[in-house]
Amino acid sequence: MSPTPRWNVRRLPDAEGRVFLVTGGNAGIGYFVAEQLASTGATVVLGSRSSVRAEVALASIRARVPGARAKAVRLDLADLSSLRTTVDSLADLLADPPGVEHLDAVVLNAGIALDDPPRGETGDGHELMFGTNHLGHFVLTHWLLPLLAAAPAGRVVTTGSFAAKSERLDLDDLQSREDYRPQRAYGRSKLAQMYFGLELDRRLRAAGSTVVSVVVHPGGALDSLTPSRPPVHVRTTGARLGAAPAALLVQGKDAGAWPAVRAVLDPAVGGGQLWGPRVFGLRGEPRRETVWDHLADRAVATRLWDASRDLTGVDPA
């Protein structure tokens, strides 16, 4: 038996014929996940709230990846009632041309971060970051699972955050009504996503599903260290020079995409695993990490799942 080849972030395996959805694929880390996956020959669908920004991102991907099979679908994670229609539109998109009736992987990447108060809410009355980053993906996954189950080896890849490592959920105040602090609310919303990704895999295994769920995080990923992709992202010379010392500890968003890309493509990546950058969890090539102690608390994961189900009216697994 030949040895498994070493993973090379710059020489990705061929994925022609496979189909991937990247939420928030029009900007930031999501854009680079989409660009890198498109280079494998796969069909990549960008989920975006803005059709204009999605078209700009598609044009950039096609310019960098000649012959890229890239599409877009409108996705608003803050509007839970719209997500079933989004998945119906995705199914129609995949069926044109006829023959594709499955989704090989979804990267749950989209997210919003509020730098300053005040606390905001979605149209459904949920705190904006928790409602979008976590509950939106919770509901989206519910509607996507039939498409994922129709694939030979469907995958759900949830993008968390290194910021979640120092956070803990307040299960009695998931919506931050009692004590709202923007940075903490963001970290907790990403932590909730990570709990969801791990608990989803446990429930899929219990149900005998062929779909697996993997959790990743990008480490420290800065705009100032990210290569330009005008007009999606433009890095000035001043920003590049000013950020040079930080490159010893963190990286750009192109490298921040590597754990998610590996989780989508590498058959050696298994369900229920956590992947992040190799160097202190902040920068470098992707590697498997030990699941953080607080993320391994199944009682918290179960309570969060039950609360999410009650808040949304769906149960993904």
N, C-alpha and C positions, 0 to 999 in steps of 0.2 A: 504494500500500500504506500503510495507516495505521500510525503509529509504535507501538511496543510501549509500553503504559502503564507508568508508573513504579510500582514495587512499593510498596504501602502496607500496613504491618504491621497497621493497624487497619481495613482494608477489603479483606479477603481475597476471592479469586475463588470463585465458586460451584463446589462439587465434589459436587453431588448425584449419587447413583448410584455413587460411588466408595467403596472400602473400605480403611481404614487400620488397621494394628496398631501399638500403641505399647507396647513393653516397659517395665515400671516406670511405667505410666501412672497409678498410683494416688497418686503423691506427687511432690514436687519439680518439677524441670523437666519430667519426663514428664507430670505432671498438666496443666501449662499447654500442652504440645504437644497433648494430647488435647482439652482445652477449646477451644483455638483452632481445631483441625481440625474439631471438632464444629460450630462456628459456621458452617462452609461448607456444611452440609447433607449432608456425607459420613457414612457409617457408621464409627464409631470403636470399635475393640476394645481394651480395656485388658488387658495381660498382667500378672498380679500373683500373687505367692506366696500372698497372703492374700485369701480371698473376702470377709471382713468389710471390710477396707480398700478393696477394689475396689468394694463396694457403697456405701460412704461417698463415694468419689470419684465414682461414677456419679450419686449423688443430688445432689452439688454441681454437676456439669456440667449436669444436667437443670434445676437451679434457675437457673443462669446462662444457659442456652441452651434456651429453650422449644422443645419438639419435637425435642430432640437425639436422634439415633439412636446410642445408646451402649450397648455391651455389654462383657462381661468374660469372660476365659478364664484358667484357672489356669495359671501359668507359674513353674517353679522352675528357673532357669538353673544352679543348683548341682548339679542331678540330671540328668546328661546322658541317662541312659536313659529319662527321662520325656518328653523333648522331642518324640519322634515321636508319642506319644499326645496331647500338647498340640496339635500341628498337626492331628491327626485330629479332635480336639474342635473346633478352630477351623473346619475344613472343614465339620463338621456344623452349627456355629453359623451359618456364612455361608449354608448351604443351607436355613435356616429363617427366612423363607419361601423356597420354591424359587426358583431363578433366578440366584443369585449363586454362582459357582463359581471365583472368582478373588480375588486380593488385589492392590490397586493399589500399596500401599507398606507397608513395615515400617520403623519407627523403632527402631533398636537403641539404646535409651536406658538401660535398667535397669543398675544397678551398685551395688556396695557399697564402702564405704571404712572401713577400720579405723583408728581414731585412735591406738590404743596396742597394743603387743605383748600377748599372744604371737601367733606365727604360727598360723593355722588352716588346716584342709584341708576340702575338699568330701568327700562320701561316696565320690567316685571317686579320692580321694587327691591331688587337685591343690590347690596353694596357693589359698586361698579367693578372693582378689580376681582373680588371673589365671584361675582355673578358672571363676569366675562371669562376670566382666565380658567376658573374651575367649573362652575355650573354649565357654562356654554359648551365646554368640551365634554362634560359628562353626558349632556343631552345629545350632542353631535355623535358621540361614539355609539349611543343607543341606536340611532337611525342608520349608522354606517355598518353595523355588525353583519347584516345579511350580505352586503357586498364583500366584506372581508372574509366571511365564512365561505363564500363561493370561490375564493382564491385557493390555490394549492397549499399555501402556507401564509395566511394573512397575518399582518403585524400591526399593533398599535404602539407607536413610539411617543411617549410623553416627555416633553422638554420641561424640566424643572429649572431650578436655579441654585447656584452655590449659596445665595442669600438665604435659602430655606434651611441651611444646615444649622444656623444659630437661632432659628425660630421654633416656636411650639404653638400648636393650635389651642385656641380657647373654644372648646366645644360648646360652651354656653353663650358665646358671643361671636359666632362665625361671621356675622355680618358687620362686625365692628361698630355696633350701635352705642355701646357703653363707653368705649375708649378707642377712638379712631386716630391712628398715626399713619400717614401715607406709606412710608418705607416699610413699616411693620406689616401693614395690610397687604402690601405687594408680596413681601416674603412669605406671609402666611397663605396667600392665594396660590403661590407656586408650590408651597409645601403641601397644600390640599391636593393639587394636581399630582404630585409625586405619590402621596398616599393612594390616590385613586388608581394610578397606573399599576402599582404593586397589588392592590386588592383586586383589581380587574383580572390580573393574571391568575390569582388564586381561584376566583370564581369561574373563570373560563376552564381551568383545569378540572374543577369539580363537576362542571357540566359536560366534560368530554369534548370540548371544542378544539378545533385545529388552529384557532387564532391564538397568538401569544401577545403578551403585553410587556414592553420593556420601558424602563425609565432612564433618561439621560439628563445631563446638565452640561452647559458650555464652559464652566469655569468663569474666569474673568475675561470678558470680551468687550473691548472698547471701540467706539467709532474711530477714535484718533489713530488706532493701529490697524484699521480695516482698509484694504486696498480700494481705490476708487472704482465705482461702477456708475459713471454719470449717465443720466441724471438721478438714478436711484440713490447713489451715495457719492459724494464728492469730498475727498480728503485734501485739505490744503497743505502746502509745504510747511507752514508754520505749525499746524496741528501735528504733522508727522514728526517734526524735530522736537516739539515740546513733549511728545509722548514717548520718545525714545527710551528714557530711563525706565518707564513702566514696562517696557517689553521684556525686562528681566523676570517679571513676575506674572504678567498677564499677556493677552494676545488680542488679535483682531477678531471680528465676527465671522470672517471666512474660516478661521481655525475653530471658532466656537461651534461651527456647524458639524465638525468632524464626528463627534460622538453620535449624533442623530443619524448621520449618513451611514456610519458603520452599523448602527442598530437596524437600519432598514435593509442593508445589503449583505451583511456577513452571516452566513448560516450558522456560524459558531456562537453567535450571540443568542442566548436563551431567554425564555420568558421569566419574569420575576427578577431580572438582573438590573443593576445600576451601573451605568457607564459615564465616565467623565474624562477630563484631560489627565495626562500621565503625571505631570509635575505638580505635586501638592494639590491636585484637584483644580488647578488654576490655569495651566497652560500645557501645551504639548499634544502629542498624538493620543488618540482615545484608548482607554484601558478599562477593564472591569474593576469596579470598586466594591468593597464590602458595603452592604446596605447600612446606612447610618442607623445608630442605635434607636433613635426615636422613630425613624421610619419603619423599623421592624415591629413596632407595637401594634399588634393586630386588633387589640381592643379599640384603640383610637381609630384605626382604619375602618372598622365595622361601624362605629358610631357616626363617623363622617359619611360613610356610604348611605346609612339609613337616613341621615339628615338631608343629604343631597337628593335622595329618592323622594323624600317627603316634600322638599322644596320645589322639585321639578315635575313630579308625577310620572317619571320613567325610571326603569331599572336596567342599565345596559347589559348585565350578564344574566 
